[in-house]
Amino acid sequence: MTLLAILLQAVAETGFAQMGAGIGAGIAAIGAGIGIGQIGKGAVESIARQPEAVGDIRSNMIVAAALIEGVAFFAIVVCLLIIFL
């Protein structure tokens, strides 16, 4: 067994695991929304200051947003594993 499976089994035996997983999934989604919003805000401000660098700023913004979304997706999957295992 892997360490994650052992930890999930230990946590899932309590009644608070489902509540904690639901709260954790909500916090992960809210955090990702805030993070992507901050990236968009910074990108718009940067483009307003330097319109000639719009291509570089946009590509960096998309990469950073994708990384944040990936981390949020991973957190939500872990929370769902806690709920259903």
Buried (B, 14 or more C-beta within 10 A) or exposed (E): EEEEEEEBEEBBEEEEBBEBBBEBBEEBBEBBEEBBEEBEEBBEEBBEEEEEEEEEBEEBBEEBBEEBEEBBEEBBEBBBBBBEE
